[in-house]
Amino acid sequence: MHEPRSLAEQIQCLAQLTGAPRTFVTQVEELFKRKGISLDVDAEPYLKALEEAFRREESIRCTTERARTNIRKLQDNFNRIGDAYVKQLAELRRLREGGPRKTLRKKSDHGEDIAIPGGDHRTFVSPQQTDHLPMVPGPKEKQ
């Protein structure tokens, strides 16, 4: 088997071994050309750096592909959650519309009775919000 000796041969060999895209190979070749290094010179002085560059590119490419796959899975899961939420919301509305109408009576912040047709419209997740803040004990002198 012929072992690559020139930079051009070594770059092509590493590209095939790692599956590097043509754009990356072109960038590596252009780097050497900008530095005034011919691609026909012996690759030995640059071998470790080349191997590291191609290894890192391969690692980044694999990590990126895994991230893309995970993002697609997350998007699918969010879509399923959204679909389930819409179905549950439709079922809740159907149950509310089909059930007996009730009126919730509650006191406003100013003390008067308020009638809310159809019951309490707050969600079960969030508590009713108020402007009242509890006192927090602390030192009396300024800090």
BABABA-752962 format. One record per residue: residue number from 0; residue in three letters; x, y, z negated of N, C-alpha, C, O in turn. Coordinates in pm, whole numbers, plus 32768, in hexadecimal, padded with zeros to 4 digits. Example, Ala and Ser with C-alpha at 12.3 -4.5 7.8 and 13.67 -1.06 7.14 Angstrom:
BEGIN
(0,'ALA',(8527,7DC7,7CF4),(84CE,7E3E,7CF4),(8528,7EB6,7CF4),(8590,7EB4,7CB2)) (1,'SER',(8505,7F1F,7D3C),(8557,7F96,7D36),(850A,8003,7CED),(853D,8072,7CDC)) 
END
This chain:
BEGIN
(0,'MET',(8055,7F89,8000),(8000,8000,8000),(8059,807D,8000),(80BE,8082,7FBA)) (1,'HIS',(8033,80DF,804E),(807E,815C,8059),(805D,81B6,7FE4),(7FE9,81D8,7FCE)) (2,'GLU',(80C2,81DE,7F98),(80AD,8239,7F27),(80BC,82C8,7F59),(8122,82E9,7F95)) (3,'PRO',(8058,831E,7F41),(8060,83A7,7F73),(80D9,83EF,7F3A),(80FB,83E1,7EC5)) (4,'ARG',(8118,843E,7F90),(818D,8489,7F66),(8176,851F,7F71),(81A3,856B,7F1A)) (5,'SER',(8133,854C,7FD8),(8120,85DC,7FE9),(80A9,860B,7F95),(8056,85BA,7F6B)) (6,'LEU',(80A3,868D,7F7D),(8032,86C6,7F34),(7FAE,86A8,7F7B),(7F4D,8681,7F3B)) (7,'ALA',(7FAA,86B9,7FFD),(7F30,86A1,8049),(7F01,8611,8037),(7E8A,85FA,8020)) (8,'GLU',(7F5E,85B0,8042),(7F3A,8522,8031),(7F0B,8506,7FA2),(7EA9,84BE,7F8D)) (9,'GLN',(7F50,8540,7F41),(7F2B,8528,7EB3),(7EA2,8564,7E94),(7E52,8527,7E4E)) (10,'ILE',(7E88,85DA,7EC8),(7E06,861A,7EB2),(7D97,85C4,7EEE),(7D30,85AF,7EAE)) (11,'GLN',(7DAB,8593,7F68),(7D46,853F,7FA8),(7D31,84BC,7F5B),(7CC0,848E,7F4A)) (12,'CYS',(7D9F,8481,7F2C),(7D97,8405,7EDE),(7D47,841B,7E5D),(7CEE,83CC,7E3D)) (13,'LEU',(7D67,8484,7E14),(7D1F,84A3,7D97),(7C8C,84C4,7DB2),(7C35,84A1,7D63)) (14,'ALA',(7C72,8506,7E21),(7BE8,8527,7E45),(7B97,84A7,7E5B),(7B24,849D,7E31)) (15,'GLN',(7BD5,8445,7E9F),(7B8F,83C6,7EB8),(7B7C,8378,7E36),(7B12,833C,7E21)) (16,'LEU',(7BE1,8378,7DE0),(7BD8,832E,7D62),(7B6D,8366,7D04),(7B27,831C,7CBF)) (17,'THR',(7B61,83E9,7D02),(7B05,8429,7CA3),(7A7E,844D,7CE1),(7A1F,846E,7C99)) (18,'GLY',(7A74,8446,7D66),(79F7,846D,7DA8),(79E3,8503,7DA9),(7972,8533,7DAE)) (19,'ALA',(7A4F,854D,7DA4),(7A47,85E0,7DA1),(7A05,8615,7E21),(7A1F,85E1,7E8E)) (20,'PRO',(79B2,867A,7E13),(7973,86B3,7E8A),(79D8,8700,7EDF),(7A40,872B,7EAE)) (21,'ARG',(79B8,870E,7F5D),(7A12,8751,7FBC),(7A32,87E0,7F90),(7AA1,8810,7FA6)) (22,'THR',(79D1,8824,7F54),(79E9,88AE,7F28),(7A59,88B6,7EC1),(7AAA,8912,7EC4)) (23,'PHE',(7A5D,8856,7E66),(7AC7,8855,7E00),(7B4F,883A,7E41),(7BB1,887C,7E21)) (24,'VAL',(7B53,87DA,7E9C),(7BCF,87BA,7EE2),(7C03,8836,7F2B),(7C7A,8854,7F27)) (25,'THR',(7BA9,887C,7F6E),(7BCF,88F6,7FB5),(7C05,895F,7F54),(7C68,89A1,7F73)) (26,'GLN',(7BC6,896E,7EE1),(7BF7,89CE,7E7E),(7C84,89AC,7E4F),(7CD8,8A05,7E41)) (27,'VAL',(7C9F,892B,7E38),(7D24,8901,7E0B),(7D8B,891D,7E79),(7DF7,8951,7E5E)) (28,'GLU',(7D68,88FB,7EF3),(7DC4,8914,7F62),(7DDF,89AA,7F73),(7E51,89D3,7F89)) (29,'GLU',(7D77,89FB,7F67),(7D86,8A8C,7F74),(7DDB,8AC6,7F04),(7E26,8B25,7F1A)) (30,'LEU',(7DD2,8A8E,7E8E),(7E24,8ABB,7E1E),(7EB9,8AAD,7E3F),(7F07,8B0A,7E2A)) (31,'PHE',(7EDE,8A3A,7E72),(7F6A,8A25,7E96),(7F95,8A82,7F07),(8003,8AB9,7F05)) (32,'LYS',(7F3E,8A94,7F6A),(7F5E,8AEC,7FDB),(7F71,8B7C,7FAC),(7FCD,8BC0,7FDA)) (33,'ARG',(7F1B,8BAC,7F51),(7F28,8C35,7F1E),(7FAA,8C49,7ED1),(7FE3,8CB6,7ED1)) (34,'LYS',(7FD9,8BDD,7E91),(8057,8BE5,7E45),(80D1,8BD3,7E9F),(8143,8BD7,7E71)) (35,'GLY',(80B7,8BBF,7F20),(8125,8BAF,7F7E),(8163,8B25,7F7C),(81D5,8B15,7FA6)) (36,'ILE',(8118,8AC1,7F4C),(814C,8A39,7F44),(8110,89E8,7FB7),(8096,89DD,7FC3)) (37,'SER',(8166,89B2,800A),(8138,8963,807C),(80FA,88E0,804B),(8128,88A5,7FE9)) (38,'LEU',(8091,88B4,808F),(8051,8835,806C),(80A3,87BD,809C),(807F,874A,8080)) (39,'ASP',(810F,87D8,80E2),(8167,876B,8113),(81D8,874C,80B1),(8223,86ED,80C8)) (40,'VAL',(81E6,879A,8044),(8253,8781,7FE5),(8233,8708,7F90),(81C1,86DA,7F89)) (41,'ASP',(829C,86D4,7F4D),(828C,8661,7EF4),(822C,8685,7E83),(8239,86EF,7E47)) (42,'ALA',(81CF,862D,7E65),(8168,8646,7DFF),(8197,862C,7D71),(8155,8654,7D11)) (43,'GLU',(8208,85E9,7D61),(8236,85BF,7CDC),(8236,862F,7C73),(8204,8618,7C05)) (44,'PRO',(826C,86A6,7C8F),(826D,870E,7C27),(81E0,873D,7BFF),(81CF,8777,7B93)) (45,'TYR',(817F,8725,7C52),(80F7,8756,7C39),(8096,86E5,7C14),(8020,86FE,7BFE)) (46,'LEU',(80C7,866C,7C0D),(8071,85F7,7BFE),(801C,85FA,7B7F),(7FA3,85E4,7B85)) (47,'LYS',(805B,8616,7B0E),(800F,8617,7A8F),(7FA1,8680,7A92),(7F30,8666,7A68)) (48,'ALA',(7FC2,86F8,7AC3),(7F5E,8763,7AC9),(7EEE,873F,7B29),(7E79,875B,7B0C)) (49,'LEU',(7F0F,8703,7B9A),(7EA8,86DB,7BFA),(7E4B,8671,7BBF),(7DD1,867A,7BCA)) (50,'GLU',(7E88,860C,7B81),(7E36,85A1,7B45),(7DDA,85DA,7ADA),(7D65,85B5,7AD2)) (51,'GLU',(7E0E,8633,7A88),(7DBC,8672,7A1F),(7D4A,86C3,7A5B),(7CD8,86BB,7A2D)) (52,'ALA',(7D68,8711,7AC3),(7D00,8763,7B03),(7C91,870B,7B3C),(7C1B,872A,7B2A)) (53,'PHE',(7CB5,86A0,7B81),(7C50,8649,7BBD),(7C04,85FB,7B51),(7B8C,85E1,7B60)) (54,'ARG',(7C48,85D5,7AE6),(7C05,858F,7A77),(7B9F,85EB,7A33),(7B2F,85C2,7A14)) (55,'ARG',(7BC7,8668,7A1E),(7B6B,86C7,79DE),(7AF3,86E5,7A38),(7A82,86EE,7A08)) (56,'GLU',(7B0D,86F6,7AB9),(7A9F,8710,7B16),(7A3B,869D,7B14),(79C2,86B2,7B13)) (57,'GLU',(7A6F,8622,7B13),(7A18,85AC,7B10),(79C7,85A9,7A8E),(794F,858B,7A90)) (58,'SER',(7A08,85C7,7A1F),(79C4,85C8,799E),(7955,8631,799A),(78E6,8617,796C)) (59,'ILE',(7976,86A8,79CA),(7912,8715,79CD),(789E,86EF,7A27),(782A,8708,7A04)) (60,'ARG',(78BB,86B4,7A99),(7852,868C,7AF7),(77F5,8624,7AB8),(777B,862C,7AC5)) (61,'CYS',(7830,85C1,7A73),(77DF,8559,7A30),(778B,8594,79BF),(7715,8574,79B1)) (62,'THR',(77C8,85EA,7970),(7780,862B,7902),(770D,8680,7937),(769F,867F,78FF)) (63,'THR',(7726,86C8,79A2),(76BE,871C,79DF),(764B,86C6,7A12),(75D7,86EA,7A01)) (64,'GLU',(766B,8657,7A51),(7603,85FF,7A86),(75AF,85C4,7A13),(7535,85BA,7A1E)) (65,'ARG',(75F1,859E,79A6),(75A7,856C,7931),(754C,85D9,78F9),(74DA,85BE,78D4)) (66,'ALA',(757F,8653,78F3),(752E,86C2,78C1),(74B5,86DA,791B),(7446,86EF,78EB)) (67,'ARG',(74CA,86D6,799E),(745A,86E7,79FC),(73F1,867A,79EA),(7379,8694,79EB)) (68,'THR',(7420,85FE,79D8),(73C4,858F,79C1),(7376,85A5,7940),(72FC,8590,793E)) (69,'ASN',(73B9,85CE,78D7),(7376,85E7,7857),(7312,865A,7862),(72A6,8654,7827)) (70,'ILE',(7334,86C1,78AD),(72D8,8732,78C0),(725C,8703,790B),(71EC,8729,78E8)) (71,'ARG',(7270,86B0,7972),(71FB,867A,79BB),(71A2,8629,795E),(7128,8634,7963)) (72,'LYS',(71E0,85D7,7908),(7191,8588,78A9),(7146,85E2,7848),(70D0,85CB,782B)) (73,'LEU',(7189,864B,7816),(7146,86AA,77BD),(70D0,86EE,7803),(7065,86FD,77C8)) (74,'GLN',(70E5,8718,7880),(7079,8758,78CA),(7004,86F8,78DB),(6F91,8721,78CC)) (75,'ASP',(7020,867A,78F9),(6FB5,8616,7904),(6F6B,8606,7880),(6EF1,8600,787C)) (76,'ASN',(6FB8,8601,7812),(6F79,85F4,778E),(6F23,866E,776D),(6EB4,865F,773A)) (77,'PHE',(6F56,86E6,778A),(6F06,875E,7773),(6E88,875E,77C6),(6E1E,8788,7797)) (78,'ASN',(6E93,8730,7842),(6E1C,8727,7897),(6DB6,86C6,785C),(6D3E,86E3,785C)) (79,'ARG',(6DE5,8654,782A),(6D89,85F2,77EC),(6D4A,862E,776E),(6CD3,861C,7756)) (80,'ILE',(6D9A,8673,771F),(6D65,86B2,76A5),(6CFD,871B,76CB),(6C93,8724,768C)) (81,'GLY',(6D1B,876B,7733),(6CBC,87CF,7761),(6C3A,8791,7791),(6BCE,87C3,7772)) (82,'ASP',(6C45,8724,77DD),(6BCD,86DF,780C),(6B7B,86A9,7797),(6B00,86B5,7795)) (83,'ALA',(6BC0,866F,7735),(6B79,863A,76BF),(6B37,86AB,7672),(6AC7,869C,7642)) (84,'TYR',(6B7B,871E,7666),(6B42,8790,7620),(6AC4,87C1,7667),(6A5F,87DB,7627)) (85,'VAL',(6ACA,87CC,76EC),(6A55,87FA,7738),(69E1,879A,7725),(696F,87C5,7715)) (86,'LYS',(69FC,8717,7727),(6991,86B4,7712),(6956,86C1,7686),(68DC,86BD,7675)) (87,'GLN',(69AD,86D0,7622),(697B,86DD,7599),(692C,875D,7588),(68C6,875E,7543)) (88,'LEU',(6959,87C9,75C5),(6912,8848,75BD),(6889,883C,75FF),(6825,886E,75CA)) (89,'ALA',(6883,87FA,7673),(6803,87E6,76B7),(67A6,8791,7661),(672F,87AD,7658)) (90,'GLU',(67DC,872A,7622),(678B,86D5,75CA),(675A,8724,7551),(66E7,8714,7527)) (91,'LEU',(67AF,8778,7519),(6788,87CB,74A6),(6719,882B,74CF),(66B8,883D,7486)) (92,'ARG',(6728,886A,7543),(66C0,88C5,7572),(663D,887B,758A),(65D1,88AD,7569)) (93,'ARG',(6647,8803,75C4),(65CF,87B5,75DC),(658A,8792,7558),(650F,879A,754E)) (94,'LEU',(65D7,876D,74F5),(659D,874C,7473),(6560,87C7,7431),(64F6,87BE,73F3)) (95,'ARG',(65A3,8839,743D),(656D,88B4,7401),(64EC,88DF,7446),(648C,8908,7404)) (96,'GLU',(64EB,88D6,74CB),(6473,88FF,7515),(6400,88A0,74FF),(638D,88CA,74FD)) (97,'GLY',(641D,8821,74EE),(63B4,87BD,74DD),(6383,87B5,744D),(6314,8786,7435)) (98,'GLY',(63D3,87E1,73EE),(63AF,87D7,7361),(6356,884A,7336),(633E,88A7,7383)) (99,'PRO',(6324,8843,72BB),(62CC,88AE,7289),(6319,8931,727D),(638F,8933,7258)) (100,'ARG',(62D4,899E,729B),(6310,8A23,728F),(6310,8A4B,71FD),(62AC,8A3C,71B7)) (101,'LYS',(637F,8A7D,71D0),(6383,8AAF,7148),(63C1,8B39,7149),(640C,8B5C,71A4)) (102,'THR',(63A3,8B85,70E6),(63D9,8C0B,70D9),(642C,8C0E,705A),(63FD,8BEB,6FEE)) (103,'LEU',(64A5,8C38,7069),(6500,8C44,6FF7),(64F1,8CD0,6FBE),(64F5,8D33,7007)) (104,'ARG',(64E1,8CD7,6F3B),(64DA,8D59,6EF9),(655A,8D6B,6EAB),(6586,8D12,6E61)) (105,'LYS',(6596,8DE0,6EBD),(6611,8DFB,6E73),(6617,8E8E,6E51),(65D4,8EE1,6E8D)) (106,'LYS',(6669,8EAC,6DF0),(667B,8F36,6DC6),(66E8,8F76,6E19),(6750,8F39,6E32)) (107,'SER',(66D2,8FF1,6E45),(6739,903A,6E8E),(679D,9070,6E2A),(678C,9060,6DB1)) (108,'ASP',(6805,90B1,6E5C),(686A,90ED,6E05),(682E,915D,6DB0),(6864,9181,6D48)) (109,'HIS',(67BB,9194,6DDF),(677A,9203,6D96),(6708,91D4,6D3E),(66C3,9226,6D02)) (110,'GLY',(66F2,9151,6D36),(668F,911C,6CD9),(6606,90FE,6D14),(65B3,90C4,6CCE)) (111,'GLU',(65EB,9124,6D92),(6566,9108,6DC8),(6561,907D,6E06),(65C7,9047,6E32)) (112,'ASP',(64E8,9044,6E0A),(64D3,8FC0,6E48),(64DC,8FCC,6EE0),(64A8,902B,6F1C)) (113,'ILE',(651E,8F6B,6F1D),(6526,8F64,6FAF),(64F1,8EDC,6FD9),(6515,8E76,6F9E)) (114,'ALA',(649C,8EDA,703F),(6469,8E5C,7074),(64B8,8E3B,70F2),(64C0,8E8C,714F)) (115,'ILE',(64F2,8DC3,70F5),(653D,8D96,716A),(64ED,8D25,71A9),(64EB,8CB6,7174)) (116,'PRO',(64AB,8D3F,721C),(645C,8CD5,725A),(64B5,8C62,7288),(6522,8C77,72BD)) (117,'GLY',(6485,8BEA,7273),(64CF,8B74,72A0),(653A,8B46,723F),(6584,8AE9,725F)) (118,'GLY',(6545,8B82,71CE),(65A5,8B54,716A),(6627,8BA1,716F),(6635,8C07,71B3)) (119,'ASP',(6687,8B6D,7125),(670A,8BAD,7119),(675B,8B90,7197),(676C,8B1C,71BD)) (120,'HIS',(678C,8BF9,71D9),(67D5,8BE8,7256),(686C,8BE4,7243),(68B6,8BDF,72A6)) (121,'ARG',(689A,8BE5,71C8),(6929,8BD8,71B2),(6954,8B49,71D3),(6903,8AEC,71CC)) (122,'THR',(69D1,8B38,71F7),(6A02,8AB2,7212),(6A1E,8A6C,718F),(6A25,8AAC,7125)) (123,'PHE',(6A2E,89E9,7195),(6A4C,899D,711D),(6ADF,89A2,70FC),(6B09,8977,7091)) (124,'VAL',(6B2E,89D6,7157),(6BBE,89DA,7144),(6BE9,8A56,70F9),(6C3C,8A4E,709E)) (125,'SER',(6BB2,8ACA,711D),(6BE0,8B46,70E0),(6B7D,8B76,7076),(6B04,8B76,708D)) (126,'PRO',(6BAF,8B9F,7002),(6B57,8BD2,6F9A),(6B28,8C61,6FBD),(6B63,8CA4,7011)) (127,'GLN',(6ABF,8C8B,6F7B),(6A8E,8D12,6F91),(6AF9,8D75,6F64),(6B35,8D65,6EFA)) (128,'GLN',(6B0F,8DDC,6FB5),(6B75,8E3F,6F97),(6B3A,8EB2,6F46),(6AC8,8EDB,6F5C)) (129,'THR',(6B8A,8EE5,6EE8),(6B60,8F59,6E99),(6BD2,8FBC,6E93),(6C45,8F9A,6EAF)) (130,'ASP',(6BB1,9037,6E6E),(6C17,909D,6E5F),(6C50,909E,6DD2),(6CB2,90E5,6DB7)) (131,'HIS',(6C16,9053,6D78),(6C40,9051,6CED),(6CC3,9003,6CDF),(6CCD,8F90,6D0A)) (132,'LEU',(6D28,9043,6CA3),(6DA8,9002,6C8C),(6DBB,8FEE,6BF6),(6DA5,904B,6BA9)) (133,'PRO',(6DE3,8F77,6BCA),(6DF9,8F61,6B3B),(6E74,8FAD,6B0B),(6ED1,8FC6,6B57)) (134,'MET',(6E73,8FD1,6A8C),(6EE6,9015,6A50),(6F55,8FAF,6A3B),(6F3C,8F3D,6A13)) (135,'VAL',(6FCE,8FDB,6A56),(7042,8F85,6A44),(7090,8FBA,69CD),(70BC,902E,69CF)) (136,'PRO',(70A4,8F69,6964),(70EF,8F9A,68F0),(7182,8FAE,6913),(71BB,8F65,6964)) (137,'GLY',(71BE,9011,68D4),(724B,902C,68EC),(7280,908B,6884),(7238,90B2,6828)) (138,'PRO',(72FE,90B2,6891),(7337,910E,682F),(72F8,9198,6839),(72CE,91C1,68A5)) (139,'LYS',(72F1,91DF,67CA),(72B2,9262,67C6),(730E,92D0,67FB),(72DE,9332,6834)) (140,'GLU',(7391,92C1,67E8),(73ED,9329,6817),(740C,9313,68AB),(73FA,92A6,68E0)) (141,'LYS',(743A,9380,68ED),(745C,9378,697B),(74D6,9321,698F),(752E,9318,6939)) (142,'GLN',(74DA,92E2,6A03),(754E,928F,6A23),(759B,92CB,6A92),(7601,9293,6ABB)) 
END
